[in-house]
């Protein structure tokens, strides 16, 4: 249905954000995914987050790999930059683009097959290097494009639509992200817009590698009673550690008094994360505690969601490499080729 064009005329009563855009301006083509697919809910959450944050669509670069999830960038932010890479190679292409032009907002969309199998190595290095990006994995536990085989994130003991049991141990994308050094780690559920939209907004304002693992049920192959990635299972086993509010910069902050009720975390762009603690003992600023918490609740069969870890002082790849503030694609020949004398000075400093 991507050949069916959406109407370009907007009703005059549609609400506009600070840039004068309506929510419709952040949409893309008509989705060709199965009706009820969780991926479409994630696309809707991205649209809502970018509209509410007053992000100009042309400032966003969206990249993906191969799979049902990697088709979704065609369905949101139709006026932004986009690139569909080969299977599992989205992180390296995004890293190169980010190094060339640091002024864009980078959004990488992938799936559990694209990132947890063929792209696992690139996933790891992208996070450990702190590439300034939002990395979303739309996690359904199956290969939907090739008719529902188990992916690397499918839980041991879960069954396929045909009743076959998965005997392999699963990869936990959140656990990997925490161990690899991602400075923003969260998990959510495609059916929980109230939680997912603020998480995406917070990730977009974070400097460094922001990772979101979103459980997104596959209605065609993985939404039956034996699945641990189904709508019913996630709703019944969801353990939300916090609820998130995002306060714009320069807005008045009204503090709700009461010991342990809220945590305010200021991000690099001035926005403030306000966490309402549903679990009174949970601290999202403690990486080791987050890893232990996720593992303990996973052993009980619970799906932990919310903002699991954030480092408000994180740096990105440009800070690590000490690149210049000017985007590299804006530099001229004089800066990129300073001459033999400059090269000799660099070589002398390496001896």
Secondary structure in CASP SS format (residue, H / E / C, confidence):
PFRMAT SS
TARGET T0000
AUTHOR 0000-0000-0000
METHOD secondary structure of the structure
MODEL  1
X C 1.00
X C 1.00
X C 1.00
X C 1.00
X C 1.00
X C 1.00
X C 1.00
X C 1.00
X C 1.00
X C 1.00
X C 1.00
X C 1.00
X C 1.00
X C 1.00
X C 1.00
X E 1.00
X C 1.00
X C 1.00
X C 1.00
X C 1.00
X C 1.00
X E 1.00
X H 1.00
X H 1.00
X H 1.00
X H 1.00
X E 1.00
X C 1.00
X C 1.00
X C 1.00
X C 1.00
X C 1.00
X C 1.00
X C 1.00
X C 1.00
X C 1.00
X C 1.00
X H 1.00
X H 1.00
X H 1.00
X H 1.00
X H 1.00
X H 1.00
X H 1.00
X H 1.00
X H 1.00
X H 1.00
X H 1.00
X H 1.00
X H 1.00
X H 1.00
X H 1.00
X C 1.00
X C 1.00
X C 1.00
X C 1.00
X H 1.00
X H 1.00
X H 1.00
X E 1.00
X E 1.00
X E 1.00
X E 1.00
X E 1.00
X C 1.00
X C 1.00
X C 1.00
X H 1.00
X H 1.00
X H 1.00
X H 1.00
X H 1.00
X H 1.00
X H 1.00
X H 1.00
X E 1.00
X C 1.00
X C 1.00
X C 1.00
X C 1.00
X E 1.00
X E 1.00
X E 1.00
X E 1.00
X C 1.00
X C 1.00
X C 1.00
X C 1.00
X C 1.00
X H 1.00
X H 1.00
X H 1.00
X H 1.00
X H 1.00
X H 1.00
X H 1.00
X H 1.00
X H 1.00
X H 1.00
X H 1.00
X C 1.00
X C 1.00
X C 1.00
X C 1.00
X E 1.00
X E 1.00
X E 1.00
X E 1.00
X E 1.00
X E 1.00
X E 1.00
X H 1.00
X H 1.00
X H 1.00
X H 1.00
X H 1.00
X C 1.00
X C 1.00
X C 1.00
X H 1.00
X H 1.00
X H 1.00
X H 1.00
X H 1.00
X H 1.00
X H 1.00
X H 1.00
X H 1.00
X C 1.00
X C 1.00
X C 1.00
X C 1.00
X E 1.00
X E 1.00
X E 1.00
X E 1.00
X E 1.00
X E 1.00
X E 1.00
X C 1.00
X C 1.00
X E 1.00
X E 1.00
X H 1.00
X H 1.00
X H 1.00
X C 1.00
X C 1.00
X E 1.00
X E 1.00
X C 1.00
X C 1.00
X C 1.00
X C 1.00
X C 1.00
X C 1.00
X C 1.00
X C 1.00
X E 1.00
X C 1.00
X C 1.00
X C 1.00
X C 1.00
X C 1.00
X E 1.00
X C 1.00
X C 1.00
X C 1.00
X C 1.00
X C 1.00
X C 1.00
X C 1.00
X H 1.00
X H 1.00
X H 1.00
X H 1.00
X H 1.00
X H 1.00
X H 1.00
X H 1.00
X C 1.00
X C 1.00
X C 1.00
X E 1.00
X E 1.00
X E 1.00
X E 1.00
X E 1.00
X E 1.00
X C 1.00
X C 1.00
X C 1.00
X H 1.00
X H 1.00
X H 1.00
X H 1.00
X H 1.00
X H 1.00
X H 1.00
X H 1.00
X H 1.00
X H 1.00
X H 1.00
X H 1.00
X C 1.00
X C 1.00
X C 1.00
X C 1.00
X E 1.00
X E 1.00
X E 1.00
X E 1.00
X E 1.00
X E 1.00
X E 1.00
X C 1.00
X C 1.00
X C 1.00
X C 1.00
X C 1.00
X C 1.00
X C 1.00
X C 1.00
X C 1.00
X C 1.00
X C 1.00
X C 1.00
X C 1.00
X C 1.00
X C 1.00
X H 1.00
X H 1.00
X H 1.00
X H 1.00
X H 1.00
X H 1.00
X H 1.00
X E 1.00
X E 1.00
X E 1.00
X C 1.00
X E 1.00
X E 1.00
X E 1.00
X E 1.00
X E 1.00
X E 1.00
X C 1.00
X C 1.00
X C 1.00
X C 1.00
X C 1.00
X C 1.00
X C 1.00
X C 1.00
X C 1.00
X C 1.00
X C 1.00
X C 1.00
X C 1.00
X C 1.00
X E 1.00
X E 1.00
X E 1.00
X E 1.00
X E 1.00
X C 1.00
X C 1.00
X C 1.00
X C 1.00
X C 1.00
X E 1.00
X E 1.00
X E 1.00
X E 1.00
X E 1.00
X E 1.00
X C 1.00
X C 1.00
X C 1.00
X C 1.00
X C 1.00
X C 1.00
X C 1.00
X C 1.00
X C 1.00
X H 1.00
X H 1.00
X H 1.00
X H 1.00
X H 1.00
X H 1.00
X H 1.00
X H 1.00
X H 1.00
X H 1.00
X H 1.00
X H 1.00
X H 1.00
X C 1.00
X C 1.00
X C 1.00
X E 1.00
X E 1.00
X E 1.00
X E 1.00
X E 1.00
X E 1.00
X E 1.00
X E 1.00
X C 1.00
X C 1.00
X C 1.00
X C 1.00
X C 1.00
X C 1.00
X H 1.00
X H 1.00
X H 1.00
X H 1.00
X H 1.00
X C 1.00
X C 1.00
X C 1.00
X C 1.00
X C 1.00
X C 1.00
X H 1.00
X H 1.00
X H 1.00
X C 1.00
X C 1.00
X H 1.00
X H 1.00
X H 1.00
X H 1.00
X C 1.00
X C 1.00
X C 1.00
X H 1.00
X H 1.00
X H 1.00
X H 1.00
X H 1.00
X H 1.00
X H 1.00
X H 1.00
X H 1.00
X H 1.00
X C 1.00
X C 1.00
END
